[in-house]
């Protein structure tokens, strides 16, 4: 099967390797000229995935005309969430028509995790706004506890793929799954998108408390109350509560909050060590999706009158330079209440 991946970041490349190993032919679109040159010359990108060589079945381009000519059966959207809309809009109308309206295109799978800051939309909604109506039923989302570094090394991983068409989801399970990568399916695309996006905010908070030197009690409290906030927010967005007990909810939250691979935890950790957000972001090769998503979720929560005290404090730390110790103090001294 021909599969195009729009975005050659760490996750896009890890999935390219996985899908090539599953017997498919892969074309990766990468906008960064430096990265594209390295990928074409070495079939690797050590800045994003150390010691990982990509199979010969993976090829690279910066041309959407080549993506159209490739005539993919499956397209993965692997650009950071804040750039997906503009990436789609950058394709000229003729080429866009050839890509998205191809009769061979079976599914469009988003693998990024975030909520757009300008529109406050989840990624499935962005794709529905930007892509032809005839392909809306083909839009899916892949999410779960799945660091690119570990998937690229073939470490056992389970994820969930969500969409509106059960037949498409079953076929995608077969395409992605192998002996180290197991895929479950869900019809709750809203919940899967929200779980993957909002857990990044809690992961920033996890990094902050680690940077401050707090212990396991604090981390346990954060993750427990964090999933409560994610569930509360998701239900307000018409997601199913049980989704947040699954792979894209508590599973992804735990992995992202405790792992040294997590970019969001890394950002939080350095903030906990008194570094400035602007300096941290300037030093990073990859995007920490949770930073922009914090602003999006903070605004949406206020708009919908959803109580999210952890998200609020992370927002104040990131965007209003609140002292992390003061934020912790304010969380601990909130009004006492029943747990549920």
C-alpha positions as a Python dict, from the first residue, in 0.01 Angstrom:
ca = {
    (1, 'X'): (0, 0, 0),
    (2, 'X'): (116, 356, -76),
    (3, 'X'): (112, 576, 235),
    (4, 'X'): (203, 945, 256),
    (5, 'X'): (310, 1109, 582),
    (6, 'X'): (286, 1487, 595),
    (7, 'X'): (545, 1582, 854),
    (8, 'X'): (890, 1432, 909),
    (9, 'X'): (923, 1492, 1282),
    (10, 'X'): (1014, 1217, 1524),
    (11, 'X'): (664, 1067, 1535),
    (12, 'X'): (616, 1085, 1158),
    (13, 'X'): (948, 908, 1103),
    (14, 'X'): (878, 642, 1366),
    (15, 'X'): (546, 563, 1197),
    (16, 'X'): (717, 563, 856),
    (17, 'X'): (956, 297, 985),
    (18, 'X'): (672, 94, 1138),
    (19, 'X'): (457, 104, 824),
    (20, 'X'): (752, 22, 597),
    (21, 'X'): (832, -278, 817),
    (22, 'X'): (468, -381, 771),
    (23, 'X'): (532, -400, 396),
    (24, 'X'): (407, -62, 275),
    (25, 'X'): (564, 200, 49),
    (26, 'X'): (606, 534, 229),
    (27, 'X'): (657, 892, 108),
    (28, 'X'): (732, 1149, 380),
    (29, 'X'): (680, 1521, 316),
    (30, 'X'): (923, 1736, 516),
    (31, 'X'): (931, 2117, 497),
    (32, 'X'): (1268, 2177, 670),
    (33, 'X'): (1541, 2183, 398),
    (34, 'X'): (1815, 2085, 644),
    (35, 'X'): (1624, 1783, 771),
    (36, 'X'): (1515, 1685, 419),
    (37, 'X'): (1874, 1681, 297),
    (38, 'X'): (1985, 1463, 590),
    (39, 'X'): (1693, 1225, 539),
    (40, 'X'): (1761, 1184, 167),
    (41, 'X'): (2134, 1132, 217),
    (42, 'X'): (2133, 909, 525),
    (43, 'X'): (1777, 773, 570),
    (44, 'X'): (1797, 896, 927),
    (45, 'X'): (1767, 1208, 1140),
    (46, 'X'): (1980, 1177, 1457),
    (47, 'X'): (1848, 1510, 1587),
    (48, 'X'): (1501, 1354, 1619),
    (49, 'X'): (1557, 978, 1642),
    (50, 'X'): (1901, 866, 1754),
    (51, 'X'): (2050, 546, 1614),
    (52, 'X'): (1744, 479, 1395),
    (53, 'X'): (1789, 393, 1027),
    (54, 'X'): (1478, 409, 809),
    (55, 'X'): (1403, 128, 560),
    (56, 'X'): (1459, 172, 185),
    (57, 'X'): (1082, 166, 135),
    (58, 'X'): (1068, 515, 294),
    (59, 'X'): (1131, 810, 61),
    (60, 'X'): (1126, 1185, 120),
    (61, 'X'): (1005, 1500, -55),
    (62, 'X'): (919, 1865, 1),
    (63, 'X'): (677, 1870, -295),
    (64, 'X'): (303, 1826, -261),
    (65, 'X'): (293, 1758, -636),
    (66, 'X'): (500, 1446, -563),
    (67, 'X'): (253, 1355, -288),
    (68, 'X'): (-29, 1388, -543),
    (69, 'X'): (162, 1182, -801),
    (70, 'X'): (223, 912, -538),
    (71, 'X'): (-158, 866, -519),
    (72, 'X'): (-169, 742, -162),
    (73, 'X'): (-424, 502, -17),
    (74, 'X'): (-357, 644, 329),
    (75, 'X'): (-237, 990, 439),
    (76, 'X'): (-103, 1061, 789),
    (77, 'X'): (-107, 1418, 920),
    (78, 'X'): (205, 1436, 1138),
    (79, 'X'): (276, 1809, 1153),
    (80, 'X'): (237, 1988, 1491),
    (81, 'X'): (-123, 2080, 1561),
    (82, 'X'): (-68, 2457, 1537),
    (83, 'X'): (62, 2421, 1178),
    (84, 'X'): (-183, 2170, 1029),
    (85, 'X'): (-430, 2426, 892),
    (86, 'X'): (-164, 2640, 724),
    (87, 'X'): (11, 2333, 585),
    (88, 'X'): (-310, 2223, 413),
    (89, 'X'): (-378, 2576, 289),
    (90, 'X'): (-27, 2598, 141),
    (91, 'X'): (-118, 2334, -120),
    (92, 'X'): (-235, 2488, -448),
    (93, 'X'): (-595, 2411, -544),
    (94, 'X'): (-517, 2176, -836),
    (95, 'X'): (-273, 1969, -632),
    (96, 'X'): (-506, 1970, -333),
    (97, 'X'): (-786, 1836, -549),
    (98, 'X'): (-562, 1553, -670),
    (99, 'X'): (-450, 1461, -316),
    (100, 'X'): (-775, 1470, -122),
    (101, 'X'): (-1021, 1363, -392),
    (102, 'X'): (-823, 1068, -520),
    (103, 'X'): (-1053, 764, -556),
    (104, 'X'): (-774, 552, -405),
    (105, 'X'): (-760, 747, -77),
    (106, 'X'): (-899, 525, 198),
    (107, 'X'): (-831, 729, 512),
    (108, 'X'): (-675, 1046, 653),
    (109, 'X'): (-521, 984, 996),
    (110, 'X'): (-416, 1262, 1231),
    (111, 'X'): (-132, 1160, 1461),
    (112, 'X'): (-61, 1502, 1618),
    (113, 'X'): (-194, 1595, 1964),
    (114, 'X'): (-321, 1944, 2036),
    (115, 'X'): (-595, 2205, 2014),
    (116, 'X'): (-546, 2495, 1774),
    (117, 'X'): (-483, 2820, 1959),
    (118, 'X'): (-641, 3056, 1705),
    (119, 'X'): (-969, 2867, 1657),
    (120, 'X'): (-985, 2652, 1975),
    (121, 'X'): (-1064, 2355, 1746),
    (122, 'X'): (-958, 1993, 1786),
    (123, 'X'): (-765, 1858, 1489),
    (124, 'X'): (-1052, 1651, 1349),
    (125, 'X'): (-1257, 1972, 1331),
    (126, 'X'): (-969, 2155, 1157),
    (127, 'X'): (-951, 1878, 897),
    (128, 'X'): (-1328, 1892, 844),
    (129, 'X'): (-1308, 2267, 787),
    (130, 'X'): (-1015, 2247, 546),
    (131, 'X'): (-1081, 1926, 350),
    (132, 'X'): (-1363, 1841, 107),
    (133, 'X'): (-1688, 1724, 264),
    (134, 'X'): (-1671, 1399, 69),
    (135, 'X'): (-1368, 1284, 275),
    (136, 'X'): (-1499, 1376, 621),
    (137, 'X'): (-1596, 1015, 695),
    (138, 'X'): (-1235, 915, 621),
    (139, 'X'): (-1088, 1138, 897),
    (140, 'X'): (-943, 943, 1191),
    (141, 'X'): (-711, 1002, 1486),
    (142, 'X'): (-432, 779, 1622),
    (143, 'X'): (-335, 836, 1984),
    (144, 'X'): (-211, 665, 2299),
    (145, 'X'): (104, 608, 2507),
    (146, 'X'): (353, 593, 2222),
    (147, 'X'): (684, 777, 2236),
    (148, 'X'): (844, 790, 1892),
    (149, 'X'): (1182, 683, 2030),
    (150, 'X'): (1040, 356, 2166),
    (151, 'X'): (819, 274, 1866),
    (152, 'X'): (1118, 326, 1636),
    (153, 'X'): (1310, 68, 1843),
    (154, 'X'): (1028, -184, 1822),
    (155, 'X'): (933, -176, 2189),
    (156, 'X'): (583, -313, 2265),
    (157, 'X'): (326, -34, 2232),
    (158, 'X'): (-55, -12, 2228),
    (159, 'X'): (-258, 276, 2084),
    (160, 'X'): (-614, 353, 1979),
    (161, 'X'): (-744, 470, 1643),
    (162, 'X'): (-1073, 661, 1635),
    (163, 'X'): (-1311, 768, 1362),
    (164, 'X'): (-1673, 750, 1249),
    (165, 'X'): (-1655, 450, 1013),
    (166, 'X'): (-1611, 108, 1173),
    (167, 'X'): (-1500, -59, 847),
    (168, 'X'): (-1223, 198, 793),
    (169, 'X'): (-1108, 159, 1153),
    (170, 'X'): (-1087, -219, 1121),
    (171, 'X'): (-876, -186, 806),
    (172, 'X'): (-647, 67, 972),
    (173, 'X'): (-596, -168, 1266),
    (174, 'X'): (-463, -426, 1022),
    (175, 'X'): (-239, -174, 844),
    (176, 'X'): (-68, -47, 1161),
    (177, 'X'): (-58, -353, 1386),
    (178, 'X'): (231, -596, 1417),
    (179, 'X'): (417, -793, 1685),
    (180, 'X'): (526, -476, 1871),
    (181, 'X'): (249, -228, 1783),
    (182, 'X'): (-109, -317, 1876),
    (183, 'X'): (-401, -93, 1772),
    (184, 'X'): (-745, -80, 1932),
    (185, 'X'): (-1037, 109, 1775),
    (186, 'X'): (-1291, 364, 1902),
    (187, 'X'): (-1583, 560, 1761),
    (188, 'X'): (-1515, 847, 2006),
    (189, 'X'): (-1281, 1063, 1798),
    (190, 'X'): (-1357, 1369, 2013),
    (191, 'X'): (-1251, 1191, 2331),
    (192, 'X'): (-938, 1044, 2174),
    (193, 'X'): (-835, 1386, 2039),
    (194, 'X'): (-897, 1558, 2373),
    (195, 'X'): (-721, 1293, 2579),
    (196, 'X'): (-411, 1319, 2362),
    (197, 'X'): (-413, 1697, 2370),
    (198, 'X'): (-492, 1782, 2733),
    (199, 'X'): (-261, 1522, 2889),
    (200, 'X'): (29, 1732, 2754),
    (201, 'X'): (-73, 2013, 2989),
    (202, 'X'): (-72, 1780, 3288),
    (203, 'X'): (266, 1649, 3171),
    (204, 'X'): (405, 2004, 3186),
    (205, 'X'): (274, 2022, 3543),
    (206, 'X'): (443, 1687, 3616),
    (207, 'X'): (773, 1827, 3495),
    (208, 'X'): (729, 2137, 3708),
    (209, 'X'): (675, 1942, 4028),
    (210, 'X'): (974, 1721, 3949),
    (211, 'X'): (1186, 2029, 3885),
    (212, 'X'): (1074, 2170, 4217),
    (213, 'X'): (1190, 1853, 4390),
    (214, 'X'): (851, 1725, 4507),
    (215, 'X'): (795, 1353, 4555),
    (216, 'X'): (579, 1056, 4461),
    (217, 'X'): (284, 1170, 4672),
    (218, 'X'): (265, 1492, 4472),
    (219, 'X'): (296, 1309, 4139),
    (220, 'X'): (23, 1062, 4231),
    (221, 'X'): (-206, 1347, 4330),
    (222, 'X'): (-133, 1534, 4009),
    (223, 'X'): (-205, 1240, 3779),
    (224, 'X'): (-522, 1144, 3965),
    (225, 'X'): (-668, 1494, 3971),
    (226, 'X'): (-533, 1555, 3622),
    (227, 'X'): (-739, 1275, 3468),
    (228, 'X'): (-1043, 1415, 3652),
    (229, 'X'): (-989, 1749, 3478),
    (230, 'X'): (-933, 1584, 3139),
    (231, 'X'): (-1253, 1378, 3178),
    (232, 'X'): (-1454, 1680, 3294),
    (233, 'X'): (-1336, 1883, 2997),
    (234, 'X'): (-1392, 1598, 2752),
    (235, 'X'): (-1748, 1531, 2865),
    (236, 'X'): (-1824, 1903, 2823),
    (237, 'X'): (-1698, 1864, 2465),
    (238, 'X'): (-1939, 1571, 2411),
    (239, 'X'): (-1681, 1295, 2450),
    (240, 'X'): (-1749, 965, 2629),
    (241, 'X'): (-1626, 955, 2987),
    (242, 'X'): (-1497, 597, 2954),
    (243, 'X'): (-1256, 702, 2678),
    (244, 'X'): (-1043, 878, 2939),
    (245, 'X'): (-994, 552, 3128),
    (246, 'X'): (-833, 407, 2817),
    (247, 'X'): (-516, 440, 2611),
    (248, 'X'): (-566, 798, 2494),
    (249, 'X'): (-661, 908, 2846),
    (250, 'X'): (-497, 767, 3156),
    (251, 'X'): (-256, 555, 2949),
    (252, 'X'): (-111, 845, 2755),
    (253, 'X'): (-118, 1071, 3060),
    (254, 'X'): (93, 838, 3276),
    (255, 'X'): (347, 775, 3000),
    (256, 'X'): (387, 1140, 2907),
    (257, 'X'): (404, 1261, 3267),
    (258, 'X'): (678, 1023, 3384),
    (259, 'X'): (891, 961, 3076),
    (260, 'X'): (1228, 1122, 3000),
    (261, 'X'): (1124, 1112, 2632),
    (262, 'X'): (838, 1357, 2697),
    (263, 'X'): (899, 1702, 2552),
    (264, 'X'): (617, 1849, 2760),
    (265, 'X'): (752, 1707, 3084),
    (266, 'X'): (1096, 1837, 2983),
    (267, 'X'): (960, 2190, 2940),
    (268, 'X'): (792, 2172, 3280),
    (269, 'X'): (1101, 2034, 3450),
    (270, 'X'): (1314, 2324, 3328),
    (271, 'X'): (1047, 2572, 3438),
    (272, 'X'): (1056, 2407, 3780),
    (273, 'X'): (1431, 2478, 3776),
    (274, 'X'): (1355, 2851, 3726),
    (275, 'X'): (1429, 2872, 3352),
    (276, 'X'): (1223, 3096, 3123),
    (277, 'X'): (979, 2940, 2875),
    (278, 'X'): (1118, 3141, 2582),
    (279, 'X'): (1472, 3016, 2650),
    (280, 'X'): (1353, 2656, 2682),
    (281, 'X'): (1160, 2661, 2353),
    (282, 'X'): (1448, 2827, 2168),
    (283, 'X'): (1678, 2542, 2271),
    (284, 'X'): (1448, 2259, 2150),
    (285, 'X'): (1457, 2081, 1813),
    (286, 'X'): (1097, 1957, 1845),
    (287, 'X'): (769, 2120, 1946),
    (288, 'X'): (616, 2070, 2292),
    (289, 'X'): (249, 2068, 2189),
    (290, 'X'): (126, 2128, 2543),
    (291, 'X'): (247, 2487, 2557),
    (292, 'X'): (5, 2619, 2294),
    (293, 'X'): (-264, 2372, 2398),
    (294, 'X'): (-253, 2513, 2753),
    (295, 'X'): (-372, 2849, 2622),
    (296, 'X'): (-641, 2684, 2405),
    (297, 'X'): (-781, 2466, 2684),
    (298, 'X'): (-765, 2748, 2939),
    (299, 'X'): (-978, 2967, 2709),
    (300, 'X'): (-1222, 2687, 2624),
    (301, 'X'): (-1264, 2587, 2990),
    (302, 'X'): (-1353, 2943, 3085),
    (303, 'X'): (-1589, 2971, 2789),
    (304, 'X'): (-1770, 2650, 2886),
    (305, 'X'): (-1749, 2712, 3265),
    (306, 'X'): (-1551, 2391, 3321),
    (307, 'X'): (-1346, 2386, 3640),
    (308, 'X'): (-980, 2299, 3561),
    (309, 'X'): (-761, 2428, 3845),
    (310, 'X'): (-442, 2247, 3738),
    (311, 'X'): (-472, 2371, 3379),
    (312, 'X'): (-538, 2723, 3512),
    (313, 'X'): (-222, 2722, 3722),
    (314, 'X'): (-11, 2585, 3434),
    (315, 'X'): (-148, 2864, 3216),
    (316, 'X'): (-60, 3128, 3475),
    (317, 'X'): (293, 2986, 3506),
    (318, 'X'): (351, 2972, 3128),
    (319, 'X'): (177, 3290, 3018),
    (320, 'X'): (171, 3521, 3320),
    (321, 'X'): (503, 3423, 3478),
    (322, 'X'): (347, 3301, 3802),
    (323, 'X'): (589, 3145, 4046),
    (324, 'X'): (543, 2762, 4043),
    (325, 'X'): (565, 2739, 4423),
    (326, 'X'): (290, 2997, 4456),
    (327, 'X'): (81, 2799, 4206),
    (328, 'X'): (122, 2483, 4415),
    (329, 'X'): (30, 2678, 4730),
    (330, 'X'): (-287, 2806, 4564),
    (331, 'X'): (-387, 2457, 4446),
    (332, 'X'): (-339, 2303, 4791),
    (333, 'X'): (-539, 2573, 4971),
    (334, 'X'): (-843, 2569, 4744),
    (335, 'X'): (-1185, 2522, 4903),
    (336, 'X'): (-1223, 2169, 5046),
    (337, 'X'): (-1479, 1950, 4870),
    (338, 'X'): (-1592, 1593, 4798),
    (339, 'X'): (-1364, 1395, 4567),
    (340, 'X'): (-1631, 1335, 4299),
}
